[in-house]
Amino acid sequence: MRDFWEETPLEKKTINKKKIVIAISIFLVVAVIGTIIGMYLNNNSFRDWIDKNILRKEVMQDKVSTIEIEDGQTANVVAFNKYIGILNKNKFSIYGSSGNEETSLEIQISNPLFNSADRFLAIAETNGKRLYVIENKDISWQTQVEGNILQVVINKNGYVAIVTEDTINKAVIALYNPQGKQLFNAYLSSTRAVDVSISNDNKFLAIAEVDTSGTMIKSSIKVISVEKASSDPTNSVENTYQLENDKLLTNIKYQDKNKLVCMYTDELRVIEDGNDNQLIDDSNKTLIAQSIELNNYACIVEEESSGLFSANSKLTIIDTNNKGTKEYSAESVAGNIYTNGNIIALNLGTEVEFVSTGGWLVKRYVANQEITNVVLSQNLAGIVYRDKIELVNL
């Protein structure tokens, strides 16, 4: 009986202190990270401090690689792919991101027109007849054309469109394939070609035309089928878009999925699947600049008051797929903008801020003198001075 009435001792539960410490530590780490991210997103001063001191996004003029140049070469500098190119006395010198010359090519051009896309660079003689196409660091092909060259455009696959003028036509547009074979000519006898663009799938050539002969400006866009034009140029026009009178078209750019982004003096529009829709109306904005030379994005920069005697630059980035927008603010007024791929560069006088199309600062370059010219590729920027080029890796 005594054994029956004796209390059975309770089994003591042991607490795993190590697991508790680990759980609390994880919670604290997550909370700290969440707080830091929240402050980074919402506190400009904190974000600037993190960008400068932790992420090292700010680079000073005396801390970057430099290319020494001769006086008078500054107009003949271009950034393409991963390189900086300098054309001087028929020698095209190509430099890498460290500032070392990697190769040089003989290019018999003195007053160049540059246009690049990915690994390709086209160099034409302004009002001349020579054209060179460079792939990476080698000359892919070259040619001489009839008429005087007004514009050259190359797409990411190496197709080239050249706009020339002759004694009969205001514009002749010739299209070449990546091997240098001329596919066809398109002729404009009474209108002027303000811009051309080749689709990323090489199927279409778009020509922006402006007629200034009448009392009102008339702009239009002609879309040509490359396949049809290669066999029958006279019956190759797929679509023609007539714009409102007195509406001035300045640039066009094919982006992915054959979206044709169009820049006017007062708005940005996009033509897709035959439909012409507005991206953004900037007619009532204090516009500094706008650009459509981006991968599936467009952007505008406007002046925005920040005080009685001060102003900021408000950058609005528009996704051309869904019209979504992102904003970025720079604490001074931009003098110029430069765009390439997914990078937008704002020239703020003695600083250049490189911003991604996601709306984030990629790099800030700080100089001790006024910046007048920037050349930009997707991977590399060159800050061009009278006697040197300073390199900023992006």
Secondary structure as the mmCIF struct_conf table of DSSP 4:
data_model
#
loop_
_struct_conf.conf_type_id
_struct_conf.id
_struct_conf.beg_label_comp_id
_struct_conf.beg_label_asym_id
_struct_conf.beg_label_seq_id
_struct_conf.end_label_comp_id
_struct_conf.end_label_asym_id
_struct_conf.end_label_seq_id
HELX_RH_AL_P HELX_RH_AL_P1 ARG A 2 TRP A 5
BEND BEND1 GLU A 6 GLU A 6
HELX_LH_PP_P HELX_LH_PP_P1 GLU A 7 ILE A 15
HELX_RH_AL_P HELX_RH_AL_P2 LYS A 17 ASN A 42
HELX_RH_AL_P HELX_RH_AL_P3 ASN A 44 TRP A 49
HELX_RH_PI_P HELX_RH_PI_P1 ILE A 50 ILE A 54
BEND BEND2 LEU A 55 LEU A 55
STRN STRN1 GLU A 58 MET A 60
HELX_RH_3T_P HELX_RH_3T_P1 GLN A 61 LYS A 63
BEND BEND3 VAL A 64 VAL A 64
STRN STRN2 THR A 66 GLU A 68
TURN_TY1_P TURN_TY1_P1 ASP A 71 GLY A 72
HELX_RH_3T_P HELX_RH_3T_P2 THR A 74 ASN A 76
STRN STRN3 VAL A 77 PHE A 80
TURN_TY1_P TURN_TY1_P2 ASN A 81 LYS A 82
STRN STRN4 TYR A 83 ASN A 88
TURN_TY1_P TURN_TY1_P3 LYS A 89 ASN A 90
STRN STRN5 LYS A 91 TYR A 95
TURN_TY1_P TURN_TY1_P4 SER A 97 SER A 98
BEND BEND4 GLY A 99 GLY A 99
STRN STRN6 GLU A 101 GLU A 106
BEND BEND5 SER A 110 ASN A 111
STRN STRN7 PRO A 112 ALA A 117
TURN_TY1_P TURN_TY1_P5 ASP A 118 ARG A 119
STRN STRN8 PHE A 120 GLU A 125
TURN_TY1_P TURN_TY1_P6 THR A 126 ASN A 127
BEND BEND6 GLY A 128 LYS A 129
STRN STRN9 ARG A 130 GLU A 135
TURN_TY1_P TURN_TY1_P7 ASN A 136 LYS A 137
STRN STRN10 ASP A 138 GLN A 144
BEND BEND7 GLU A 146 GLY A 147
STRN STRN11 ASN A 148 ILE A 154
TURN_TY1_P TURN_TY1_P8 LYS A 156 ASN A 157
BEND BEND8 GLY A 158 GLY A 158
STRN STRN12 VAL A 160 GLU A 165
BEND BEND9 THR A 167 ILE A 168
BEND BEND10 LYS A 170 LYS A 170
STRN STRN13 ALA A 171 TYR A 176
TURN_TY1_P TURN_TY1_P9 PRO A 178 GLN A 179
BEND BEND11 GLY A 180 GLY A 180
STRN STRN14 GLN A 182 LEU A 188
BEND BEND12 SER A 189 THR A 191
STRN STRN15 ARG A 192 ILE A 198
TURN_TY1_P TURN_TY1_P10 ASN A 200 ASP A 201
BEND BEND13 ASN A 202 ASN A 202
STRN STRN16 PHE A 204 ASP A 211
BEND BEND14 SER A 213 MET A 216
STRN STRN17 LYS A 218 SER A 225
HELX_RH_AL_P HELX_RH_AL_P4 VAL A 226 SER A 231
HELX_RH_3T_P HELX_RH_3T_P3 PRO A 233 ASN A 235
STRN STRN18 VAL A 237 GLN A 242
HELX_LH_PP_P HELX_LH_PP_P2 LEU A 243 GLU A 244
TURN_TY1_P TURN_TY1_P11 ASN A 245 ASP A 246
HELX_LH_PP_P HELX_LH_PP_P3 LYS A 247 LEU A 248
STRN STRN19 LEU A 249 TYR A 254
HELX_RH_3T_P HELX_RH_3T_P4 ASP A 256 ASN A 258
STRN STRN20 LEU A 260 TYR A 264
BEND BEND15 THR A 265 ASP A 266
STRN STRN21 GLU A 267 GLU A 272
TURN_TY1_P TURN_TY1_P12 ASP A 273 GLY A 274
STRN STRN22 ASN A 275 ASP A 281
TURN_TY1_P TURN_TY1_P13 SER A 283 ASN A 284
BEND BEND16 LYS A 285 LYS A 285
STRN STRN23 LEU A 287 SER A 291
BEND BEND17 LEU A 294 ASN A 296
STRN STRN24 TYR A 297 SER A 305
BEND BEND18 GLY A 307 PHE A 309
STRN STRN25 ALA A 311 ASP A 319
TURN_TY1_P TURN_TY1_P14 THR A 320 ASN A 322
STRN STRN26 THR A 325 ALA A 330
BEND BEND19 GLU A 331 SER A 332
BEND BEND20 GLY A 335 GLY A 335
STRN STRN27 ASN A 336 ASN A 340
TURN_TY1_P TURN_TY1_P15 GLY A 341 ASN A 342
STRN STRN28 ILE A 343 ASN A 347
BEND BEND21 GLY A 349 THR A 350
STRN STRN29 GLU A 351 SER A 356
TURN_TY1_P TURN_TY1_P16 THR A 357 GLY A 358
BEND BEND22 GLY A 359 GLY A 359
STRN STRN30 LEU A 361 VAL A 366
BEND BEND23 ASN A 368 GLN A 369
STRN STRN31 ASN A 373 LEU A 376
BEND BEND24 GLN A 378 ASN A 379
STRN STRN32 LEU A 380 VAL A 384
BEND BEND25 ARG A 386 ASP A 387
STRN STRN33 LYS A 388 ASN A 393
#
